[in-house]
Amino acid sequence: MPDLERDGRRELPYGLVLRSSEVGGRVGEVRRWAAAGTPVRDAAPGGLPEQLLADHVPVPAARLLGTAAQEAGMRPVLTVPLSDLAVPRRPGGPDRSGAPGPHLLLEAPAPPPDEGQVLLEADATGVVRWVFPRAAVRGGRTDRAAGAQTFRVPMEQFTLPAGGSAADRGIVGFGVGKVLHLLRFPIERAAGLAADFAVSRWEKRHRPYGLRLTTPQTFLGAGEQAGEQAGDGGQVSAGRLAELADRPFLLFVHGTFSRCRTGFRGIVDDEPLLHDLHRRYDGRVLVFDHPTVHLDPVDNARWLLERLPADRRLTLDIVTHSRGGLVARHLSRDGLAGAGRPAPFVRTLVHVATPNAGTALAEKQRLSDLLGVFTNLLGLFPEELVSTTLEVVLEVVKHCATGALGGLDGLAAMDPASEGLRELNASAVSTESSARAVTSDFEPARDAALAMRALDGLVDRLFGVGNDLVVPTEGVHRAGSYVVPDPLVVPSASAVVHSGFFRDAQVRAGLSDWLPGS
């Protein structure tokens, strides 16, 4: 196993070149997969789930991610194992100045014009991260012309809190060993359309809009068929809403990458609560499915408003998760409903993990971190329907890896510096409505899985403040002039991650107390 000298350069087989900046370690034998010698469109799935298991990625995550990546057309072509990695110790904790810091540069042959490639990094702790070509991070594709693409792999190292089981294999820190997988995928092109529209085309096909009335029996399946292909999918008509407008509705609005049937699964599993809510609102429970990646929350809200009765004002109690809270805040804005159309009266608005102050993970230079966190969360907390959410994440990974950083307005809307958030947060909470907020500062239990403890440590270093792994704790209830009083901060002893709020009994009890019914 050859050494990698600090600030050194090593030529590897198959046209790979590895350069080090403040990093020393050892490089294992490079593996060339069968897909490396054939167009990826023609390559059979190459055993990625098994490889991720060998990389110590937790079993559910390895199987879920490996299978989903293969179904998304991703094929491993080259694998580079690294061990005994060492970086200089820096006093004063993690550096958030934006300076480069210790890193590796992996130069790889560029893919053919109809293919893209991305680096999947698997740390020895079981955490995975996505690394885009350097030119793609800047929104360019010029590196293909030179016949090679370069990937910058950051090399953070930190010690993990004591805990875990014997299965932790003696690993005590993040960044000591890694395996780098170069994955290629076909680029889907439509005649006359730029690559920036790739995610837009995918979302329109697989994540169309839907506004539906539900029952306890249909809540989980609401939009299931329409979620896979465009169509009316049993959507409720404005006429039917007008007939029921004499009393308030309960509306559920999901978050990033999600659908209502996945984002609110914890409520579905609490059958007494689910039935009680439908009883309270007497058949007036709505779910709003919408694309979250390529369209801004304003666009989502406008679509919904245009489907409401033109001559009747609806009263809404709204339960939101994550980005869905931004969509809900736009619903009552003056003028958005259009001339002559009444905006709904939002009587109660519940923000569960809403990035009202934004999230640093949505900054353009942090998109790979956002996608990595969601990839890990979906694998570490797998549920029956979670693969449908991972599908969207992988489509965005492919989109970004080609250098197409446009067409992601739905994610950009959560950037703390976005104009949309600045405008929203210039106004205080309405005195005519009731606003609630639920947030968490997640800390894993001492006996939590190694990957969970490592992910938390990695994200805490990115934020520098309390967070639920995606959204800062305080930013849910305090954002400029928009301040929600008396937030429910899930106690640290049982604090939940961003995707797990509705599995928490305290959160569901809060919903039961806050939603008055019709």
Residue pairs with C-beta under 8 A, 6 or more apart in sequence:
1 26
1 27
1 28
1 29
1 83
2 10
2 26
2 27
3 24
3 25
3 26
3 27
4 10
4 18
4 20
4 23
4 24
4 25
4 26
4 27
4 82
5 20
5 24
6 20
6 22
6 23
6 24
6 86
7 20
7 21
7 22
8 19
8 20
9 17
9 18
9 19
9 20
10 17
10 18
10 19
10 27
11 17
12 18
12 27
12 30
12 80
13 30
13 32
14 30
14 32
14 36
14 78
14 109
15 108
15 109
15 148
16 30
16 78
16 80
16 106
16 107
16 108
17 106
17 107
18 27
18 80
18 104
18 105
18 106
18 107
19 104
19 105
19 106
19 107
20 104
20 105
21 100
21 102
21 103
21 104
21 105
22 87
22 88
22 101
22 102
22 103
22 155
23 85
23 86
23 87
23 102
23 103
23 104
23 155
24 84
24 85
24 86
24 87
25 82
25 83
25 84
25 85
25 86
26 82
26 83
26 84
27 80
27 81
27 82
28 80
28 81
28 82
28 83
29 81
30 78
30 79
30 80
31 78
31 79
32 77
32 78
33 46
33 75
33 76
33 77
33 78
33 79
34 43
34 44
34 46
35 43
35 44
35 46
35 75
35 76
35 77
35 184
36 77
36 78
39 112
39 114
39 115
39 186
40 73
40 74
40 75
40 77
40 115
40 184
40 185
40 186
41 73
41 186
43 75
45 70
45 75
46 70
46 75
46 76
48 66
48 67
48 69
48 70
48 74
48 75
48 76
48 181
48 183
49 62
49 63
49 65
49 66
49 67
49 70
50 66
51 66
51 76
51 79
51 181
52 61
52 62
52 65
52 66
52 122
52 128
53 59
53 62
53 63
55 62
55 122
55 124
55 126
55 179
56 122
56 124
56 125
56 126
56 169
56 171
57 65
57 122
57 126
57 128
57 379
57 451
58 126
58 379
58 380
58 449
58 451
60 379
60 380
60 382
61 126
61 128
61 376
61 378
61 379
61 380
61 382
61 451
62 379
64 378
64 379
64 382
64 386
64 387
64 390
65 128
65 375
65 378
65 379
65 390
67 387
68 387
68 390
68 391
68 394
69 120
69 183
69 394
71 391
72 185
72 391
72 394
72 395
72 398
73 185
73 186
74 118
74 183
74 184
74 185
74 394
74 398
75 183
75 184
75 185
76 181
76 182
76 183
77 117
77 182
77 183
77 184
78 108
78 181
78 182
79 179
79 180
79 181
79 182
80 106
80 179
80 180
80 182
81 177
81 178
81 179
81 180
82 104
82 177
82 178
82 179
82 180
83 176
83 177
84 176
84 177
85 155
85 157
85 175
85 176
85 177
85 178
86 157
87 102
87 155
87 156
87 157
87 175
88 102
94 156
94 158
94 461
94 464
95 101
96 461
96 462
96 464
101 154
101 155
101 156
102 154
102 155
102 156
103 152
103 153
103 154
103 155
104 152
104 153
104 155
105 150
105 151
105 152
105 153
106 119
106 150
106 151
106 153
106 180
107 148
107 149
107 150
107 151
108 117
108 148
108 149
108 150
108 151
108 182
109 147
109 148
109 149
110 117
110 143
110 144
110 146
110 147
110 148
110 149
111 117
111 144
111 149
111 184
113 144
114 186
114 187
114 189
115 184
115 185
115 186
115 187
116 184
116 185
116 187
116 398
116 401
116 402
117 133
117 149
117 182
117 183
117 184
117 185
117 401
118 130
118 131
118 132
118 133
118 182
118 183
118 185
118 397
118 398
118 401
119 130
119 131
119 132
119 151
119 153
119 180
119 181
119 182
119 183
120 128
120 129
120 130
120 131
120 180
120 181
120 183
121 128
121 129
121 130
121 131
121 153
121 178
121 179
121 180
121 181
122 128
122 178
122 179
122 180
122 181
123 129
123 174
123 175
123 177
123 178
123 454
124 169
124 171
124 176
124 177
124 178
125 160
125 171
125 173
125 174
125 450
125 451
125 453
125 454
126 449
126 450
126 451
126 454
127 174
127 376
127 451
127 454
127 455
127 458
128 372
128 375
128 376
128 379
129 368
129 369
129 372
130 368
130 371
130 372
130 375
130 397
130 401
131 151
131 152
131 153
131 180
131 368
132 151
132 368
132 400
132 401
133 143
133 149
133 150
133 151
133 401
133 403
134 143
134 149
134 150
134 151
134 152
135 141
135 142
135 143
135 149
135 150
135 403
136 143
136 400
136 401
136 402
136 403
136 405
137 152
137 365
137 368
138 403
139 403
139 404
139 405
139 406
140 403
141 402
141 403
143 149
143 150
151 180
153 178
153 180
155 175
156 174
156 175
156 458
156 461
157 173
157 174
157 175
157 176
158 173
158 174
158 175
158 457
158 458
158 461
159 172
159 173
160 171
160 172
160 173
160 174
160 450
160 453
160 454
160 457
161 446
161 453
162 446
163 445
163 446
163 447
163 448
163 453
164 446
164 447
164 448
164 449
164 450
164 453
165 447
167 450
168 450
171 177
171 450
174 454
174 457
174 458
185 398
185 401
187 195
187 198
187 398
187 402
188 198
188 201
189 195
190 197
190 201
193 201
194 404
194 406
195 399
195 402
195 403
195 404
196 404
196 405
196 406
196 407
197 407
198 395
198 398
198 399
198 402
198 404
198 407
199 293
199 294
199 395
199 396
199 399
199 407
199 408
200 294
200 407
202 392
202 395
203 291
203 293
203 294
203 295
203 392
203 395
204 230
204 291
205 229
205 230
206 227
206 228
206 229
206 391
206 392
207 227
207 259
207 289
207 290
207 291
207 292
207 392
208 226
208 227
208 229
208 230
208 231
208 233
208 289
208 291
209 289
209 290
209 291
209 303
210 222
210 223
210 226
210 227
210 233
210 235
210 287
210 288
210 289
210 290
211 235
211 236
211 286
211 287
211 288
211 289
211 304
211 307
212 222
212 223
212 233
212 234
212 235
212 236
212 286
212 287
212 289
213 236
213 240
213 283
213 284
213 285
213 286
214 222
214 278
214 285
214 286
214 287
215 278
215 283
215 285
216 271
216 274
216 275
216 278
219 260
219 261
219 264
219 267
219 268
219 274
219 278
219 285
219 287
220 261
220 265
220 268
221 261
222 260
222 261
222 287
222 289
223 233
223 259
223 260
223 261
223 287
223 289
224 261
225 231
225 233
226 232
226 233
226 234
226 235
226 289
227 233
227 259
227 261
227 289
227 388
235 307
236 286
238 307
238 308
238 309
238 310
239 309
241 249
241 308
241 309
241 312
241 314
242 309
242 311
242 312
244 283
244 284
245 309
245 312
245 313
245 314
245 315
247 281
247 282
247 284
247 315
247 518
248 281
248 284
248 315
248 316
248 317
248 347
248 516
248 517
248 518
249 281
249 284
249 285
249 286
249 314
249 315
249 316
249 317
249 518
250 277
250 280
250 281
250 284
250 285
250 286
250 316
250 317
250 318
250 319
250 515
250 517
251 286
251 287
251 288
251 316
251 317
251 318
251 319
251 328
252 260
252 264
252 285
252 286
252 287
252 288
252 318
252 319
252 320
253 260
253 288
253 290
253 318
253 319
253 320
253 321
253 324
253 325
253 327
253 328
254 260
254 262
254 263
254 264
254 288
254 289
254 290
254 292
254 320
254 321
254 322
254 324
255 263
255 292
255 320
255 321
255 322
255 323
255 324
255 353
256 292
256 293
256 322
256 323
256 374
256 410
256 411
256 414
257 292
257 293
257 374
257 389
257 392
257 393
257 396
258 292
258 321
258 322
258 389
259 289
259 388
259 389
260 287
260 288
260 289
261 268
261 287
261 385
262 383
262 385
262 386
262 388
262 389
263 321
263 322
263 324
263 502
264 287
264 319
264 321
264 502
265 383
265 384
265 385
265 502
266 500
266 501
266 502
266 503
266 504
266 507
266 508
267 273
267 274
267 277
267 502
267 508
267 511
268 274
269 503
270 508
273 508
273 511
273 512
276 512
277 285
277 511
277 515
277 517
278 285
279 517
280 515
280 516
280 517
280 518
281 317
281 517
281 518
282 517
282 518
284 518
288 304
288 327
290 300
290 303
290 304
290 327
291 300
291 410
292 300
292 323
292 392
292 410
292 411
293 392
293 395
293 396
293 408
293 410
293 411
294 407
294 408
294 409
294 410
295 409
295 410
296 409
296 410
296 412
296 413
296 420
297 323
297 326
297 327
297 329
297 330
297 410
297 413
297 420
298 330
298 336
298 413
298 420
299 409
300 327
300 330
300 410
301 327
301 328
301 330
301 331
301 333
301 336
302 330
302 336
304 327
304 331
305 331
305 336
305 337
305 338
305 341
305 343
305 344
306 337
306 338
306 341
308 314
308 337
308 341
308 344
310 340
310 341
311 342
312 342
313 342
313 343
313 344
313 345
314 344
314 345
315 344
315 345
315 347
316 331
316 344
316 345
316 346
316 347
317 346
317 347
317 348
317 349
317 350
317 515
317 516
318 328
318 331
318 346
318 348
318 349
318 350
319 350
319 352
319 511
319 515
320 327
320 328
320 349
320 350
320 351
320 352
320 354
321 352
321 353
321 354
321 501
321 502
322 352
322 353
322 354
322 355
322 470
322 471
322 498
323 354
323 355
323 410
323 413
323 414
324 354
325 349
325 351
325 352
325 354
325 355
325 356
326 354
326 355
326 356
326 413
326 414
326 420
326 421
326 424
328 346
328 349
329 349
329 356
329 424
330 336
330 424
331 343
331 344
331 346
332 343
332 344
332 345
332 346
332 430
332 433
333 343
334 343
336 343
337 343
345 432
345 433
346 430
346 433
347 433
347 434
347 516
348 433
348 434
348 435
348 436
348 514
348 515
348 516
349 433
349 434
349 435
349 436
350 435
350 436
350 437
350 438
350 510
350 511
350 514
350 515
351 435
351 436
351 437
351 438
351 476
351 477
351 484
352 437
352 438
352 501
352 502
352 507
353 438
353 439
353 440
353 468
353 470
353 471
353 476
353 498
353 501
354 437
354 471
354 476
355 362
355 414
355 470
355 471
355 472
355 475
355 476
356 421
356 424
356 425
356 475
356 476
356 477
356 478
356 479
356 482
356 484
357 416
357 421
357 425
357 472
357 474
357 475
357 476
357 478
357 479
357 480
358 414
358 415
358 416
358 417
358 418
358 421
358 475
358 479
359 370
359 414
359 416
359 470
359 471
359 472
359 475
360 366
360 416
360 462
360 463
360 472
361 367
361 369
361 370
361 373
361 414
361 462
361 470
362 370
362 411
362 412
362 413
362 414
362 415
362 416
363 415
363 416
363 417
364 405
364 412
364 415
366 462
367 396
367 400
367 405
367 408
367 411
368 400
369 462
370 411
370 470
371 393
371 396
371 397
371 400
373 455
373 459
373 469
373 470
374 389
374 393
374 470
375 390
375 393
376 451
376 455
377 455
377 469
377 470
377 497
377 498
377 499
378 386
378 389
378 390
378 393
378 499
380 449
380 451
380 452
380 455
381 497
381 499
381 500
396 408
396 411
399 407
399 408
400 408
412 418
413 420
413 421
414 421
415 421
416 475
421 479
422 480
424 479
424 482
425 479
425 480
425 481
425 482
426 480
426 481
427 481
427 482
428 481
428 482
428 483
429 435
429 482
429 483
429 484
429 485
434 514
435 484
435 485
436 484
436 487
436 488
436 510
436 514
437 476
437 477
437 484
437 487
437 488
438 476
438 487
438 488
438 490
438 501
438 507
438 510
439 468
439 471
439 473
439 474
439 476
439 477
439 487
439 488
439 489
439 490
440 468
440 473
440 489
440 490
440 495
440 496
440 497
440 501
441 466
441 467
441 468
441 473
441 489
441 492
441 495
442 456
442 467
442 468
442 469
442 495
442 496
442 497
442 498
443 456
443 492
443 495
444 452
444 453
444 456
455 469
456 469
459 467
459 469
460 467
463 472
465 472
465 473
465 474
466 472
466 473
466 474
467 473
468 495
468 496
468 497
468 498
469 497
469 498
470 497
470 498
471 498
473 489
476 484
476 487
477 483
477 484
477 485
477 487
478 484
488 506
488 507
488 510
490 496
490 501
490 504
490 506
490 507
491 506
494 504
494 506
496 503
496 504
496 507
501 507
502 508
